């Protein structure tokens, strides 16, 4: 170690706080002599203290070298449900073993006899190549994971991860999934047809908009991984293995998911694919939208059905009750009365904000489009002004409301 500042800090610290250990390694005067000599000695000769001496002094000063830990990690690999799922997963993989292609380290395939119904390019079953997916994150504030720490003290690291790069890539049993193993001429031919050379994607979070979600992983699979794998091994089937992560969960935009539906018809809910249900022994196809005429243009328009209408068509909606999607939180009498407080001034919404938004370009939370900028400039909406008691109750909350049991008000 050649840090002049570290040696100077050690000298100052020992002189002020630890005179009792000044004889442990060598005197503080010796340290000062080393510092003074380093000022007079030509820069090509190293006379500052060594890293070994610095470590000895740091130990004497009460510091210890250890891992910088942050948060609590709970290992759930041995949970009962995880072990059960792992057993089912291994049984399913075991069924694929007779059809699985085995590779040598250089990428060549090992000779293997497959079942009678399996052959390359066959109409029934084809040999299966396992392709795994993995992700790695490199953050600006990762830093070193070890540091010198004093007893009963914690090394403070930056709270945020900062900007970084997330790498999403696919792996063959013998290498990364790419076309680089092919001859240059073949690479150029495939690249000209629109197939990328690499399946990896670099996502710079903190710089790019949004997060790495299942839709982006599906796009990587469809536009990169599958075309590359098909070009490398025509006539084979591929089994992609992914981590069981929530960020990998993705549904089609028109998937029949009730969480994407409103109670009523229309609104911002998406158009879903047609569903079906059983009416006795008969299977009835159910269209998930109504067709109406747009009064402004005269064109036919698809209006998505809401949950209530879908259930009414299936004769499952109780006509004698007015059901709610979500029951309101219970309130005490005082809070219930303050909902219509006469001392608070109601807010108003201007005519411009009542109109439907029309974006002039890609509009995000960090960079809004020109239309939204103009809409914001001419906005004359006023916010609701709470009186002092209501404002205090809103900030501090109400203990009495929190103690009330949940109550369903769907009975009307």
LUMTOR-314909 format. One line per 3 residues: their letters; for each residue x, y negated, z negated of C-alpha. Coordinates in Angstrom, 3 decimals. Last residue first. Layout:
A) X/Y/Z; ...
This chain:
XXX) -77.058/3.022/1.493; -76.204/6.589/0.468; -72.629/6.073/1.684
XXX) -71.695/4.160/-1.467; -69.171/6.636/-2.828; -67.694/5.685/-6.184
XXX) -64.109/6.071/-7.373; -63.742/5.725/-11.149; -63.182/2.253/-12.683
XXX) -59.835/1.709/-14.426; -58.349/-0.303/-11.555; -61.331/-2.667/-11.585
XXX) -60.863/-3.375/-15.317; -57.164/-4.037/-14.872; -57.833/-6.755/-12.310
XXX) -55.047/-7.959/-10.043; -52.322/-10.444/-10.918; -52.136/-12.286/-7.588
XXX) -55.814/-12.034/-6.583; -57.004/-12.765/-10.126; -54.868/-15.898/-10.256
XXX) -56.157/-17.090/-6.882; -59.755/-16.444/-7.927; -59.330/-18.401/-11.200
XXX) -57.535/-21.318/-9.409; -60.018/-21.704/-6.546; -59.178/-20.006/-3.307
XXX) -58.755/-21.874/-0.035; -59.710/-19.801/3.001; -57.497/-20.582/5.930
XXX) -58.361/-23.082/8.645; -58.247/-22.350/12.366; -57.154/-25.160/14.689
XXX) -55.169/-23.046/17.182; -53.938/-25.075/20.176; -50.263/-24.197/19.636
XXX) -50.928/-20.558/18.731; -52.884/-19.918/21.927; -50.122/-21.606/23.923
XXX) -47.524/-19.276/22.362; -49.813/-16.263/22.854; -50.116/-17.077/26.555
XXX) -46.348/-17.506/26.862; -45.603/-14.029/25.454; -44.466/-13.296/21.915
XXX) -40.944/-12.212/21.021; -40.319/-10.656/17.595; -43.796/-9.213/16.997
XXX) -43.972/-8.041/20.613; -45.580/-9.250/23.861; -44.585/-7.903/27.266
XXX) -45.953/-10.460/29.697; -48.899/-12.834/30.254; -50.925/-11.287/27.436
XXX) -54.717/-11.701/27.425; -56.183/-11.853/23.924; -59.983/-11.780/23.660
XXX) -61.563/-15.096/22.677; -62.304/-15.873/19.048; -58.868/-17.410/18.577
XXX) -59.620/-20.187/21.085; -63.021/-20.970/19.544; -61.513/-21.724/16.150
XXX) -61.886/-19.501/13.108; -62.940/-21.116/9.830; -61.932/-20.488/6.240
XXX) -64.308/-20.662/3.297; -63.589/-23.043/0.426; -63.619/-21.420/-3.008
XXX) -65.727/-23.034/-5.776; -68.906/-21.305/-4.617; -67.500/-17.829/-5.317
XXX) -69.264/-15.265/-3.168; -66.852/-12.395/-3.837; -66.474/-13.791/-7.359
XXX) -69.605/-12.003/-8.538; -68.217/-8.584/-7.699; -64.964/-9.512/-9.460
XXX) -66.913/-10.354/-12.651; -69.121/-7.267/-12.435; -66.175/-4.879/-12.020
XXX) -65.243/-3.651/-8.590; -65.144/-0.168/-7.055; -63.084/0.159/-3.855
XXX) -65.155/0.282/-0.708; -66.070/3.656/0.816; -64.384/4.513/4.079
XXX) -65.946/5.740/7.308; -69.387/4.797/5.999; -72.558/6.847/6.242
XXX) -76.035/5.306/6.447; -78.205/8.200/5.304; -81.596/9.564/6.386
XXX) -80.431/10.337/9.911; -77.709/12.734/8.776; -75.285/13.039/11.741
XXX) -74.724/16.676/12.762; -77.120/16.971/15.696; -74.173/17.436/18.143
XXX) -75.267/14.364/20.056; -75.602/12.545/16.721; -72.075/13.637/15.766
XXX) -70.568/12.073/18.900; -72.740/8.976/18.424; -71.540/8.451/14.860
XXX) -67.871/9.060/15.622; -67.790/6.406/18.326; -68.114/6.838/22.060
XXX) -65.623/5.250/24.419; -67.122/2.815/26.990; -66.157/3.566/30.606
XXX) -66.931/0.668/32.928; -68.765/0.577/36.231; -68.222/-2.681/38.092
XXX) -70.826/-5.462/38.311; -68.161/-8.063/37.619; -69.612/-10.098/34.726
XXX) -72.421/-7.752/33.670; -70.021/-4.763/33.447; -72.191/-1.748/34.197
XXX) -72.066/1.063/31.653; -70.656/4.587/31.630; -70.575/6.290/28.229
XXX) -67.515/8.044/26.807; -66.490/11.275/25.102; -68.306/13.606/27.504
XXX) -69.422/16.752/25.694; -69.360/20.177/27.312; -71.878/22.565/25.746
XXX) -70.998/26.208/25.096; -74.188/28.267/24.715; -74.560/31.068/22.164
XXX) -76.138/28.800/19.563; -75.216/25.297/20.601; -71.451/25.544/20.589
XXX) -69.255/22.471/21.039; -67.126/20.850/23.707; -64.784/17.913/24.208
XXX) -64.010/15.631/27.129; -60.741/13.721/26.992; -60.524/10.620/24.845
XXX) -60.671/6.959/25.887; -58.849/4.909/23.271; -60.451/2.921/20.413
XXX) -60.261/-0.883/20.702; -63.998/-1.497/20.545; -66.662/0.665/22.097
XXX) -69.215/2.790/20.202; -69.384/2.717/16.422; -67.515/4.668/13.749
XXX) -64.208/4.069/15.408; -61.931/6.798/16.730; -58.157/7.306/16.639
XXX) -58.224/9.216/13.325; -60.805/11.557/14.892; -58.200/13.097/17.137
XXX) -59.326/14.631/20.437; -56.144/13.918/22.400; -56.463/11.240/25.113
XXX) -53.079/9.612/24.412; -51.443/13.046/24.129; -50.127/13.844/20.677
XXX) -46.680/13.415/19.155; -44.958/14.684/16.025; -41.166/14.345/16.326
XXX) -40.979/11.396/13.897; -42.725/13.569/11.285; -39.748/15.944/11.309
XXX) -39.774/19.745/11.682; -36.518/19.798/13.623; -36.859/20.754/17.267
XXX) -36.207/23.976/19.223; -36.731/24.034/22.980; -37.332/27.409/24.639
XXX) -36.461/27.398/28.310; -37.478/29.809/31.073; -35.132/30.797/33.873
XXX) -35.514/30.831/37.663; -33.307/27.795/38.214; -30.569/27.398/35.549
XXX) -28.610/24.153/35.896; -31.188/22.195/37.894; -34.034/23.373/35.637
XXX) -32.049/22.397/32.515; -31.281/18.942/33.933; -34.907/18.306/34.982
XXX) -36.181/19.499/31.566; -33.769/17.465/29.424; -33.947/14.112/31.236
XXX) -37.372/12.844/32.313; -39.703/15.174/30.412; -37.639/15.709/27.245
XXX) -36.561/12.068/26.995; -40.192/10.951/27.433; -41.260/13.382/24.698
XXX) -38.592/11.925/22.394; -39.841/8.413/23.170; -43.440/9.382/22.387
XXX) -42.363/11.109/19.158; -40.901/7.950/17.673; -37.586/6.110/17.685
XXX) -38.606/2.706/16.398; -39.814/-0.563/17.883; -37.932/-3.207/19.843
XXX) -34.232/-2.836/20.529; -31.628/-4.649/18.457; -32.087/-3.436/14.871
XXX) -32.187/0.069/16.277; -29.877/0.760/19.220; -31.185/3.944/20.849
XXX) -28.632/6.049/22.745; -30.226/8.864/24.771; -28.487/12.123/25.680
XXX) -29.680/14.295/28.581; -26.716/13.392/30.768; -26.223/13.544/34.550
XXX) -29.661/12.135/35.330; -31.860/13.759/38.007; -33.154/11.219/40.534
XXX) -32.506/13.093/43.809; -29.292/11.121/44.345; -28.066/12.317/40.917
XXX) -28.653/15.925/42.011; -26.541/15.488/45.163; -23.826/13.568/43.300
XXX) -23.568/16.312/40.698; -23.433/19.010/43.412; -20.528/17.224/45.079
XXX) -18.699/16.807/41.779; -18.886/20.521/40.997; -21.162/21.450/38.065
XXX) -20.025/21.455/34.420; -20.865/17.750/34.108; -24.573/18.386/34.663
XXX) -25.623/17.870/31.050; -26.997/19.706/28.016; -24.213/19.795/25.439
XXX) -22.205/22.993/25.185; -22.273/26.767/24.570; -25.705/27.631/23.193
XXX) -27.129/24.594/25.025; -27.568/21.363/23.089; -29.978/18.454/23.531
XXX) -29.256/14.873/22.478; -30.678/11.933/20.539; -28.098/9.425/19.321
XXX) -29.281/6.645/17.014; -27.135/3.530/17.045; -26.875/0.931/14.335
XXX) -27.797/-2.463/12.998; -27.890/-2.926/9.268; -28.443/-0.040/6.884
XXX) -30.044/-2.310/4.340; -29.304/-2.471/0.634; -25.614/-3.292/1.039
XXX) -23.507/-1.260/-1.396; -23.046/-1.942/-5.084; -20.494/0.246/-6.844
XXX) -21.977/1.193/-10.183; -20.341/0.697/-13.566; -20.396/2.972/-16.626
XXX) -16.662/3.672/-16.201; -15.072/1.516/-13.524; -15.413/2.480/-9.886
XXX) -12.828/2.949/-7.129; -14.624/3.848/-3.909; -16.001/6.735/-1.876
XXX) -18.670/6.839/0.836; -16.843/4.473/3.106; -18.972/2.266/5.289
XXX) -22.450/3.220/6.454; -23.320/-0.450/6.730; -23.168/-0.701/10.535
XXX) -25.224/2.457/10.917; -24.497/5.613/12.928; -27.491/7.942/13.181
XXX) -27.420/11.469/14.567; -30.182/13.456/16.264; -30.512/17.082/17.268
XXX) -32.333/19.190/19.816; -31.821/22.877/20.527; -32.015/24.678/23.860
XXX) -32.508/28.444/23.871; -32.452/30.040/27.316; -35.169/32.618/28.038
XXX) -35.002/35.264/30.764; -38.152/35.233/32.924; -41.534/36.787/32.355
XXX) -44.344/37.505/34.781; -43.742/36.178/38.299; -39.979/36.750/38.216
XXX) -37.494/33.967/38.955; -34.807/35.807/36.989; -36.247/39.082/35.641
XXX) -38.437/40.207/32.763; -41.224/42.794/32.925; -38.781/45.704/32.678
XXX) -37.140/44.383/29.514; -33.731/42.665/29.929; -30.366/44.362/30.347
XXX) -27.468/42.049/29.537; -24.237/40.859/31.112; -22.955/37.799/29.234
XXX) -23.599/34.506/30.945; -20.717/32.131/31.700; -20.498/28.930/29.691
XXX) -16.800/29.132/28.746; -17.634/30.296/25.213; -19.634/33.222/26.548
XXX) -23.401/33.009/26.786; -26.390/35.144/25.791; -29.784/34.797/27.481
XXX) -32.741/35.649/25.234; -35.400/38.060/26.523; -34.730/40.883/24.020
XXX) -34.276/38.234/21.264; -37.646/36.525/21.805; -39.545/38.649/19.251
XXX) -36.850/37.894/16.653; -37.522/34.163/17.067; -41.138/34.704/15.991
XXX) -40.065/36.755/12.951; -37.533/34.054/12.044; -40.235/31.357/12.140
XXX) -42.663/33.443/10.061; -39.969/33.922/7.396; -39.069/30.231/7.447
XXX) -42.733/29.340/6.932; -42.874/31.527/3.814; -39.597/30.113/2.479
XXX) -40.887/26.562/3.028; -44.200/27.353/1.287; -42.397/28.770/-1.756
XXX) -39.929/25.911/-2.044; -36.306/26.945/-1.564; -35.404/24.368/1.071
XXX) -36.956/21.528/-0.936; -33.748/19.804/-1.987; -34.529/16.572/-3.792
XXX) -32.046/13.748/-3.265; -32.121/10.770/-5.632; -31.005/7.259/-4.705
XXX) -27.537/6.008/-3.833; -24.284/7.726/-4.672; -20.809/6.316/-4.046
XXX) -18.504/9.298/-4.354; -15.627/9.077/-6.779; -12.236/7.583/-7.599
XXX) -12.009/6.428/-11.226; -11.354/3.006/-12.727; -10.448/2.438/-16.390
XXX) -7.469/0.091/-16.014; -5.065/2.999/-16.432; -6.636/4.742/-13.425
XXX) -6.298/1.578/-11.337; -2.660/1.316/-12.420; -1.866/4.866/-11.327
XXX) -3.676/4.360/-8.016; -1.666/1.186/-7.330; 1.597/2.986/-8.086
XXX) 0.706/5.791/-5.665; -0.309/3.277/-2.997; 3.161/1.787/-3.141
XXX) 4.086/-1.607/-4.563; 5.557/-4.194/-2.207; 9.174/-3.911/-0.971
XXX) 8.595/-3.095/2.713; 11.397/-4.405/4.955; 10.467/-5.790/8.400
XXX) 8.882/-8.896/6.860; 12.221/-10.250/5.624; 12.429/-10.342/1.808
XXX) 11.914/-13.659/0.011; 8.151/-13.462/-0.606; 8.265/-9.731/-1.267
XXX) 10.900/-10.379/-3.935; 8.475/-12.548/-5.894; 5.769/-9.870/-5.761
XXX) 8.206/-7.149/-6.854; 9.498/-9.387/-9.639; 5.904/-9.999/-10.756
XXX) 5.320/-6.269/-10.955; 8.510/-5.893/-12.974; 7.370/-8.661/-15.292
XXX) 4.134/-6.826/-15.812; 6.211/-4.057/-17.263; 6.486/-0.577/-15.828
XXX) 4.175/2.436/-15.781; 2.653/2.651/-19.256; 4.537/-0.274/-20.845
XXX) 1.883/-2.899/-20.042; -0.737/-0.625/-21.510; -1.595/-2.627/-24.655
XXX) -1.365/-5.947/-22.798; -4.639/-5.047/-21.096; -6.900/-8.079/-20.579
XXX) -4.987/-11.222/-19.623; -1.536/-9.979/-18.568; -2.890/-6.748/-17.173
XXX) -5.519/-8.503/-15.040; -3.096/-11.049/-13.648; -0.545/-8.419/-12.665
XXX) -3.186/-6.148/-11.134; -4.645/-9.035/-9.127; -1.220/-10.043/-7.802
XXX) -0.520/-6.478/-6.748; -3.877/-6.319/-4.975; -3.328/-9.692/-3.298
XXX) 0.064/-8.659/-1.914; -1.429/-5.628/-0.204; 1.404/-3.378/0.985
X) 0.000/0.000/0.000
